[in-house]
Amino acid sequence: MVTDLASHQLRNGARGIAYRAQQLTNVAILQNRVGVARILNLESLSNEGHRRIVVTTLSNALIESALANARTLAFFLHERRREADLHYSHFIPEWADDVSTVTGRAIGTISEYLSHSQVGSRDPLEHVHPGEWPVGELALVLVSGVNRLVSALGSDQQAWFEHMPSTYEGLMSADFRSVATQLSQNPKVRQMTEDLQSYLSDHTNL
């Protein structure tokens, strides 16, 4: 391990990364395998407008949660380390994994839609609503990447990443490969989705 962080900092950081992985996985399962409408007892809401508000608001909140957690994991796994960020190199400086080939675009695209309001590009297509975000693909690629890192650590350090074994098991049992996210009309989101799907097609044994 590198020596620029104290052990308690690494432990706290590991718990945070494991939490993000768990949350991203859970949201992906809820979005892709369950659906907000089935989670809620909407029969108690007699007003159709209210039901629509509940489903839309909670669906959007889940997507935003997934994107925020995905961005944190992508920064953690990206080959370029920003000075203020917790990074895989704090745990294994020499670790090399090709997940970084897709983390860069994910960081840029997600950040654009989670950041402050912007005037955006002159290209009108880039203002098209993102539509379907590839939450399942993001979870599968990024959480699997974290799991590979954790698997390469010693047993003491593995224990810092709480719940990672069960998170990864839940991710694999959800079988996100069986249903690919539809491609967005927004070019940036579409390209990110295509990158993730291409990565998964090349990595059948994550």
C-alpha positions in Angstrom: 0.0 0.0 0.0 1.1 3.6 -0.5 2.1 5.5 2.6 0.4 8.9 2.0 -2.8 7.8 3.9 -3.0 6.5 7.4 -4.6 3.1 8.0 -7.7 4.5 9.5 -8.2 6.7 6.5 -7.9 3.7 4.2 -10.4 1.8 6.3 -12.9 4.6 6.2 -12.3 5.1 2.5 -12.8 1.3 1.8 -16.1 1.4 3.7 -17.2 4.3 1.6 -16.3 2.6 -1.7 -18.1 -0.6 -0.5 -21.1 1.4 0.4 -21.2 3.1 -3.0 -20.9 -0.3 -4.7 -23.7 -1.7 -2.6 -26.0 1.3 -3.3 -25.3 1.2 -7.0 -26.1 -2.5 -7.1 -29.2 -2.2 -5.1 -30.6 0.7 -7.2 -29.8 -1.3 -10.4 -31.7 -4.2 -9.1 -34.7 -2.0 -8.1 -34.7 -0.2 -11.4 -34.1 -3.1 -13.8 -35.6 -6.1 -11.9 -38.4 -4.8 -9.7 -39.6 -1.3 -10.8 -40.7 1.6 -8.6 -44.4 1.0 -9.2 -44.2 -2.6 -7.8 -42.3 -1.5 -4.7 -44.9 1.0 -3.7 -48.5 0.4 -2.6 -49.9 2.8 -5.1 -53.4 1.6 -4.6 -53.7 3.8 -1.6 -53.3 6.8 -3.8 -56.6 7.3 -5.5 -55.4 10.4 -7.4 -53.8 9.4 -10.7 -51.8 12.6 -10.8 -50.3 11.9 -7.4 -49.4 8.3 -8.4 -47.6 9.7 -11.4 -45.7 12.2 -9.3 -44.6 9.5 -6.8 -43.4 7.1 -9.5 -41.6 9.8 -11.6 -40.0 11.5 -8.6 -38.7 8.3 -7.0 -37.6 6.8 -10.3 -35.6 10.0 -11.0 -34.2 10.0 -7.4 -33.0 6.4 -7.9 -31.3 7.2 -11.2 -29.6 10.2 -9.7 -28.4 8.1 -6.7 -27.1 5.4 -9.1 -25.2 8.0 -11.2 -23.7 9.7 -8.2 -22.4 6.4 -6.8 -21.2 5.3 -10.3 -19.2 8.5 -10.7 -17.5 7.9 -7.3 -16.6 4.4 -8.3 -15.4 5.5 -11.7 -13.1 8.1 -10.2 -11.8 5.4 -7.7 -11.0 3.0 -10.6 -9.8 5.4 -13.2 -6.1 5.2 -14.1 -5.5 8.9 -13.6 -5.5 9.8 -9.9 -6.7 13.2 -8.8 -4.8 14.4 -5.7 -7.8 14.8 -3.5 -9.5 11.6 -4.5 -9.4 8.2 -2.8 -7.9 5.9 -5.5 -7.2 2.3 -6.1 -3.5 3.1 -5.9 -3.8 3.9 -2.2 -4.4 0.2 -1.7 -2.4 -1.5 -4.5 -0.1 1.0 -6.3 0.8 -1.4 -9.1 -2.7 -2.7 -9.7 -3.6 -2.7 -13.4 -7.1 -3.3 -14.8 -8.7 -2.4 -18.1 -11.8 -1.1 -16.5 -10.2 2.3 -16.8 -10.9 2.1 -20.5 -14.5 2.9 -19.8 -14.3 5.0 -16.6 -13.2 8.2 -18.3 -16.2 8.6 -20.5 -18.5 7.6 -17.7 -17.1 10.3 -15.5 -17.4 13.0 -18.1 -20.9 12.1 -19.2 -22.4 11.5 -15.8 -20.7 14.7 -14.4 -22.3 16.8 -17.2 -25.8 15.7 -16.1 -25.2 15.9 -12.3 -23.3 19.2 -12.2 -24.6 22.7 -12.0 -26.8 24.1 -14.8 -24.8 24.7 -18.0 -25.6 26.3 -21.4 -24.4 23.1 -23.1 -23.2 22.5 -26.6 -24.5 24.2 -29.8 -25.3 20.7 -31.1 -29.1 20.4 -30.5 -28.8 16.6 -30.2 -26.7 17.0 -27.0 -29.7 18.6 -25.4 -31.9 15.6 -26.0 -33.2 14.1 -22.8 -30.8 11.2 -21.8 -33.7 8.7 -21.7 -32.6 5.3 -20.6 -29.4 5.5 -18.4 -27.3 2.3 -18.5 -27.6 1.7 -14.7 -27.4 -2.1 -15.0 -24.3 -1.9 -17.2 -22.6 0.7 -14.9 -23.2 -1.5 -11.9 -21.9 -4.6 -13.6 -18.7 -2.9 -14.9 -17.8 -0.8 -11.9 -18.8 -3.0 -9.0 -17.0 -5.9 -10.7 -13.9 -3.7 -11.0 -14.0 -2.9 -7.3 -14.5 -6.6 -6.5 -11.4 -7.5 -8.6 -9.4 -5.0 -6.7 -10.6 -6.2 -3.3 -9.9 -9.8 -4.3 -6.3 -8.8 -4.9 -5.8 -7.5 -1.4 -4.7 -9.4 1.7 -7.4 -10.7 4.0 -7.1 -7.8 6.5 -7.6 -5.2 3.8 -10.4 -7.1 2.2 -12.3 -6.9 5.5 -12.3 -3.1 5.2 -14.6 -3.3 2.2 -17.6 -4.3 4.2 -20.3 -6.3 2.4 -18.4 -6.5 -0.9 -18.8 -10.4 -1.2 -22.6 -10.1 -0.7 -22.9 -7.1 -3.0 -21.0 -8.8 -5.8 -23.1 -12.0 -5.3 -26.3 -9.9 -5.6 -25.0 -8.2 -8.7 -24.2 -11.5 -10.4 -27.5 -13.0 -9.5 -29.4 -10.1 -11.0 -28.2 -11.1 -14.5 -28.0 -7.7 -16.0 -26.5 -9.1 -19.2 -29.7 -10.7 -20.3 -31.4 -7.3 -21.0 -29.3 -4.6 -22.5 -30.3 -0.9 -21.9 -31.9 0.7 -25.0 -29.6 3.2 -26.6 -30.4 6.8 -25.9 -31.0 9.4 -28.6 -28.6 11.7 -26.7 -25.2 11.1 -28.4 -23.1 11.2 -25.2 -25.3 8.9 -23.2 -25.6 6.6 -26.2 -21.8 6.4 -26.6 -21.3 5.7 -22.9 -23.9 2.9 -23.1 -22.2 1.4 -26.2 -18.8 1.6 -24.5 -20.1 -0.3 -21.5 -22.0 -2.9 -23.6 -18.9 -3.4 -25.7 -16.7 -3.8 -22.6 -19.2 -6.4 -21.3 -19.3 -8.3 -24.5 -15.5 -8.6 -24.4 -15.5 -9.6 -20.7 -17.8 -12.5 -20.3 -16.3 -13.7 -17.0 -16.2 -10.6 -14.7 
